[in-house]
């Protein structure tokens, strides 16, 4: 039973090895144009050198001393047949190296076959190409299991085939064979250093860009929060000031109306605290002092921030403005439909900012709000008839904030005085087709 289990495990391991050998461990290398050119140059130079070596050694006889006083005679291929054989083997082995990065295992097989077919007396014809092919298969092959299996097989076949006569390097080439690898190693070291320096420079640039992007993101977030606070505070506080002033003037003559004005002030304060609570909740993202925050109790909010206002709250907004004594008409045309929360908030802020400016700078005017649901865009318009100048000229930050808010949704803001008197604010926000 144990022997059967062991044999089954061995067969399973063999099947897994064969399967893994057929699966690449990564994508095949896609050589660059420069790599193709370099490999083609290597193949050409080695091919010319080995072909010349084959032509130069036709009909030669080599006498090699294998021991003191012991010499062997090694004849080399002779005649036209020998010349054709050597030129063919040199051309095939060297030419295959042009594809050594793209098809490393196939090149190794071709060069190994050419090396095995090379007579032992002229091993230099294919031996150097064989060394390059072995290196290429080890470095570039995506089939790691197949490469690890093919490499020792190729080396053993070449090393044990025929009479093991290794190629002898002439003395005049020894210095060259020492200096060339040293030069290649020096060039490689310099290239590695340059690439390392370039990598460090790119990393430094990337870090600076990330820091700059973070700084811009912080600035944008600060601007967004400033816009939110401006919209919340300016509108509600302006309405509360007007209502409180009216209550003070009529407190002795009309206590009931003064009480209604103070109730409106209280409602405006609650609305302001609700929106401020939401904005601060976005900043802290924590429910600090739940149940103990006096502002939260005053605003009547829960621990979770309330949703941002939308178009469904325009009636309440217009009602609060009417309580200040400003006549406001609200008209909604088209087919109302749910819109993205950001779009609804932007439209709400347009109405809020325009009515706030009317209350502050056009005392005694009448206002009209129009919301038009179109098939491709949302149109929001706020107009007033003009009145007596109230507070001094504004800073214009409110309208700038509206333009920035609308730009997020590719919307535009058009403002200006009307020919018939008064002021007009119009926002156009593109919408997706329903």
C-alpha positions in Angstrom: 0.0 0.0 0.0 2.9 2.4 0.9 4.7 1.5 -2.3 1.6 2.2 -4.4 1.0 5.5 -2.6 4.7 6.5 -3.2 4.4 5.6 -6.9 1.2 7.6 -7.3 2.9 10.6 -5.6 5.8 10.3 -7.9 3.6 10.1 -11.0 1.6 13.1 -9.7 4.8 15.0 -9.2 6.0 14.1 -12.7 2.6 15.3 -14.2 2.9 18.5 -12.3 6.4 19.1 -13.5 5.5 18.5 -17.1 2.5 20.8 -16.7 4.6 23.5 -15.0 7.2 23.1 -17.8 4.5 24.0 -20.4 3.3 27.0 -18.5 5.2 30.3 -18.6 6.1 31.9 -15.3 5.6 35.3 -16.9 4.9 37.1 -20.2 7.3 36.5 -23.1 10.0 39.2 -23.4 9.2 41.8 -26.1 12.7 43.0 -27.1 13.1 46.7 -27.9 14.3 47.9 -31.3 17.8 48.5 -29.8 17.9 45.0 -28.3 17.0 43.5 -31.8 19.8 45.6 -33.4 22.3 44.5 -30.7 21.5 40.8 -31.1 21.6 41.1 -34.9 25.0 42.7 -34.6 26.3 40.0 -32.2 25.0 37.3 -34.6 26.7 39.0 -37.6 30.0 39.6 -35.9 30.2 36.0 -34.5 29.0 34.6 -37.9 31.7 36.4 -39.8 34.4 35.4 -37.4 33.4 31.7 -37.3 32.9 31.4 -41.1 36.3 32.9 -41.6 37.7 30.4 -39.0 36.0 27.5 -40.9 37.4 28.7 -44.3 40.9 29.2 -42.9 41.0 25.7 -41.4 39.9 23.6 -44.4 42.4 20.8 -45.2 44.4 21.7 -42.1 45.9 19.1 -39.7 46.2 19.8 -36.0 48.9 18.2 -33.9 48.1 18.5 -30.2 50.4 17.5 -27.4 48.2 15.9 -24.7 51.2 14.8 -22.5 54.9 15.2 -22.5 56.1 13.4 -25.5 52.6 12.3 -26.5 51.0 13.9 -29.5 47.8 13.3 -31.4 47.0 14.3 -34.9 43.5 15.8 -35.4 42.5 16.1 -39.1 40.0 18.9 -39.8 37.3 18.6 -42.5 38.7 18.8 -46.0 37.5 19.5 -49.5 34.4 21.3 -50.7 32.1 19.1 -48.5 34.0 20.0 -45.4 34.0 23.7 -46.2 30.2 23.7 -46.9 29.7 21.8 -43.6 31.7 24.3 -41.5 30.2 27.4 -43.1 26.6 26.0 -42.7 27.2 25.1 -39.0 28.8 28.5 -38.3 26.0 30.4 -40.1 23.2 28.4 -38.4 24.6 28.6 -34.9 25.5 32.3 -35.1 22.4 33.4 -37.0 20.1 31.8 -34.5 21.5 34.2 -31.8 19.5 37.1 -33.5 16.4 35.6 -31.8 18.0 34.7 -28.5 15.8 37.1 -26.4 12.5 36.4 -28.1 12.8 32.6 -28.4 15.6 31.6 -26.0 14.7 27.9 -25.7 14.3 27.4 -29.4 17.6 29.1 -30.0 19.3 26.9 -27.4 17.9 23.8 -29.1 19.1 24.9 -32.6 22.6 25.9 -31.3 22.9 22.7 -29.3 22.1 20.6 -32.4 24.6 22.5 -34.4 27.3 22.1 -31.7 26.7 18.3 -31.5 27.1 18.1 -35.3 30.3 20.1 -35.3 33.5 18.0 -35.6 35.6 18.0 -32.4 38.6 19.4 -34.3 36.7 22.6 -35.1 34.6 23.1 -32.0 35.2 26.9 -32.2 32.7 27.0 -35.0 29.8 26.7 -32.6 31.2 26.6 -29.1 31.0 30.4 -28.5 27.5 30.6 -29.9 26.6 27.7 -27.6 27.8 29.7 -24.5 25.7 32.7 -25.5 22.7 30.5 -26.2 23.0 28.9 -22.7 23.2 32.3 -21.1 20.2 33.6 -23.0 18.0 30.7 -22.1 18.9 31.1 -18.4 18.2 34.8 -18.4 15.3 35.4 -20.9 13.2 32.3 -21.0 9.7 32.7 -19.4 9.4 28.9 -19.1 11.6 28.6 -16.0 11.0 24.9 -15.4 11.7 24.0 -19.0 14.8 26.2 -19.0 16.2 24.6 -15.8 15.7 21.2 -17.4 17.1 22.0 -20.8 20.2 23.8 -19.6 21.9 20.8 -17.9 20.8 18.4 -20.6 22.4 20.6 -23.3 25.6 21.1 -21.4 25.9 17.3 -20.7 25.3 16.4 -24.3 27.8 18.8 -25.6 30.4 18.0 -22.9 30.2 14.2 -23.4 29.7 13.9 -27.2 32.5 12.3 -29.2 36.1 12.8 -28.2 36.1 15.5 -25.6 38.6 17.8 -27.2 38.0 21.4 -25.9 38.9 24.3 -28.2 42.3 25.8 -27.6 42.6 29.5 -27.4 45.7 30.9 -29.2 48.1 32.9 -27.1 47.5 36.1 -29.0 43.8 36.0 -28.1 44.4 35.6 -24.3 44.8 39.3 -23.6 41.7 40.0 -25.7 39.6 37.5 -23.9 40.6 39.0 -20.5 40.2 42.7 -21.5 36.9 42.3 -23.3 35.0 40.9 -20.3 36.6 43.6 -18.1 35.4 46.3 -20.5 31.9 44.8 -20.8 31.8 44.6 -17.0 32.9 48.2 -16.7 30.3 49.4 -19.2 27.6 47.4 -17.4 28.6 48.9 -14.1 28.5 52.4 -15.5 25.2 51.8 -17.1 23.8 50.4 -13.8 25.1 53.4 -12.0 23.5 55.8 -14.5 20.2 54.0 -14.3 20.4 54.0 -10.5 21.0 57.8 -10.6 18.2 58.3 -13.1 15.9 56.2 -10.9 16.7 58.2 -7.8 16.1 61.4 -9.8 12.7 60.2 -11.0 11.8 59.1 -7.5 12.7 62.5 -6.2 10.6 64.2 -8.9 7.7 61.9 -8.1 7.9 62.6 -4.4 7.9 66.4 -5.2 4.9 65.9 -7.5 3.1 63.9 -4.9 3.8 66.6 -2.2 2.6 69.3 -4.6 -0.6 67.3 -5.4 -1.2 66.8 -1.7 -0.8 70.6 -1.1 -3.2 71.4 -4.0 -5.7 68.9 -2.6 -5.5 70.5 0.8 -6.0 73.9 -0.7 -9.0 72.8 -2.7 -10.5 71.2 0.3 -10.0 74.4 2.3 -11.6 76.4 -0.5 -14.5 74.0 -0.6 -15.0 74.2 3.2 -14.7 78.0 3.0 -17.5 78.1 0.4 -19.7 75.8 2.4 -19.2 78.0 5.5 -19.8 81.2 3.5 -23.0 79.8 2.1 -24.3 78.7 5.4 -23.2 81.6 7.6 -23.9 84.5 5.2 -27.4 83.5 4.3 -28.7 82.5 7.7 -27.0 85.2 9.7 -28.2 87.9 7.2 -31.8 86.7 7.5 -31.4 86.5 11.3 -30.1 90.1 11.5 -32.9 91.5 9.4 -35.5 89.6 11.4 -34.0 90.6 14.8 -33.9 94.3 13.7 -37.5 94.1 12.6 -38.5 92.5 16.0 -36.6 95.3 17.9 -38.5 98.0 16.0 -41.9 96.6 16.5 -41.4 95.0 19.9 -43.4 97.8 21.8 -46.1 98.5 19.2 -46.7 94.9 17.9 -45.5 92.3 20.4 -47.2 89.5 18.5 -45.4 90.3 15.2 -42.2 90.8 17.1 -42.6 87.3 18.6 -43.1 85.9 15.1 -40.0 87.6 14.0 -38.1 86.1 16.9 -39.4 82.7 16.1 -38.1 83.2 12.6 -34.7 84.1 14.0 -34.8 81.0 16.1 -35.7 78.9 13.0 -32.9 80.5 11.1 -30.5 79.8 13.9 -31.5 76.1 14.0 -31.1 75.8 10.2 -27.6 77.4 10.5 -26.6 75.1 13.3 -27.8 72.1 11.3 -25.7 73.0 8.3 -22.7 74.0 10.4 -23.0 70.7 12.2 -22.9 68.9 8.9 -19.9 70.8 7.6 -17.9 70.2 10.9 -18.9 66.6 10.7 -17.2 66.3 7.4 -14.1 67.8 8.9 -13.9 65.7 12.0 -15.6 62.5 10.8 -16.3 61.7 14.4 -19.2 62.1 16.8 -17.6 64.0 19.6 -19.7 64.8 22.6 -22.8 63.0 21.3 -25.7 64.0 23.5 -23.6 66.7 25.2 -23.0 69.2 22.4 -25.1 72.2 23.2 -25.1 73.3 19.6 -26.3 69.9 18.5 -29.2 70.1 21.0 -30.1 73.6 19.8 -30.1 72.5 16.1 -32.0 69.3 17.0 -29.5 67.1 15.0 -28.5 63.5 15.7 -24.9 62.2 15.9 -24.9 61.4 12.2 -24.6 64.6 10.0 -27.8 65.5 8.2 -28.0 65.2 4.5 -26.9 68.3 2.5 -29.8 70.4 1.3 -31.3 69.9 -2.1 -34.0 71.2 -4.4 -36.7 69.6 -2.3 -35.8 72.2 0.4 -36.3 75.3 -1.7 -39.8 75.9 -0.3 -38.3 76.0 3.2 -35.5 78.4 2.1 -38.0 80.7 0.3 -40.2 80.6 3.4 -37.4 81.8 5.6 -36.6 84.6 3.2 -40.3 85.6 3.1 -40.3 85.9 6.8 -37.8 88.8 6.5 -40.4 90.7 4.5 -39.0 90.1 1.1 -41.7 88.9 -1.4 -40.4 85.8 -3.2 -42.1 83.8 -6.0 -41.1 80.2 -6.6 -41.8 78.5 -10.0 -40.8 75.0 -11.0 -41.2 74.0 -14.6 -40.5 70.8 -16.5 -40.7 67.3 -15.0 -38.9 67.2 -11.6 -36.7 64.1 -11.2 -34.0 62.9 -8.8 -30.6 64.5 -9.5 -27.2 63.7 -8.2 -26.8 65.2 -4.7 -23.9 67.4 -5.8 -26.0 69.0 -8.5 -28.9 69.6 -6.2 -26.6 71.1 -3.6 -25.0 73.4 -6.2 -28.5 74.6 -7.4 -29.7 75.1 -3.9 -26.6 77.2 -3.1 -27.2 79.4 -6.2 -30.7 80.2 -4.9 -29.5 80.8 -1.4 -26.7 83.1 -2.4 -28.8 85.1 -4.8 -31.6 85.6 -2.2 -29.1 86.5 0.4 -27.6 89.2 -1.8 -31.1 90.5 -2.5 -31.9 90.7 1.2 -28.6 92.5 2.0 -28.3 94.8 -1.0 -31.8 95.4 -2.4 -34.1 96.4 0.5 -37.7 96.7 -0.5 -37.3 94.6 -3.7 -39.3 91.6 -4.8 -37.6 88.4 -6.0 -38.5 85.5 -8.2 -37.0 82.0 -8.3 -37.4 79.8 -11.4 -36.2 76.2 -11.5 -36.5 74.6 -15.0 -35.9 70.8 -15.5 -34.9 70.4 -19.1 -34.0 67.2 -20.9 -30.3 68.0 -21.0 -29.8 70.7 -18.4 -31.1 72.2 -15.2 -31.7 76.0 -15.3 -31.9 78.0 -12.1 -32.7 81.7 -12.2 -33.1 84.2 -9.4 -34.2 87.8 -10.3 -35.1 90.8 -8.2 -36.8 94.1 -9.0 -34.2 96.3 -7.4 -34.5 98.3 -4.2 -32.8 100.6 -1.8 -29.1 99.7 -1.3 -28.7 98.1 2.1 -25.2 96.9 3.3 -22.1 98.1 1.5 -20.8 96.4 -1.6 -19.9 92.8 -1.2 -16.6 91.1 -1.7 -17.8 89.0 -4.6 -16.5 85.8 -2.9 -20.0 84.3 -2.9 -20.4 84.4 -6.7 -16.8 83.2 -7.2 -17.5 80.2 -5.0 -20.7 79.5 -7.0 -18.8 79.5 -10.2 -16.2 77.1 -8.8 -18.9 74.9 -7.5 -20.8 74.8 -10.8 -17.5 74.2 -12.7 -17.2 70.8 -11.1 -20.4 69.8 -13.0 -19.5 71.7 -16.2 -22.1 74.3 -15.2 -21.9 78.0 -15.9 -23.1 81.1 -14.0 -24.4 84.2 -15.6 -24.9 87.3 -13.5 -25.6 91.0 -14.2 -28.1 93.8 -13.9 -31.4 93.7 -15.7 -32.4 96.4 -18.3 -35.7 96.8 -16.4 -33.9 97.3 -13.1 -32.7 94.8 -10.5 -30.3 91.9 -10.7 -30.3 88.5 -12.3 -28.5 85.3 -11.4 -28.8 82.3 -13.8 -27.1 78.9 -13.5 -27.1 76.2 -16.2 -26.0 72.7 -15.2 -25.8 69.9 -17.8 -27.7 66.8 -17.0 -27.6 63.2 -18.3 -30.6 62.2 -20.4 -33.3 60.7 -18.2 
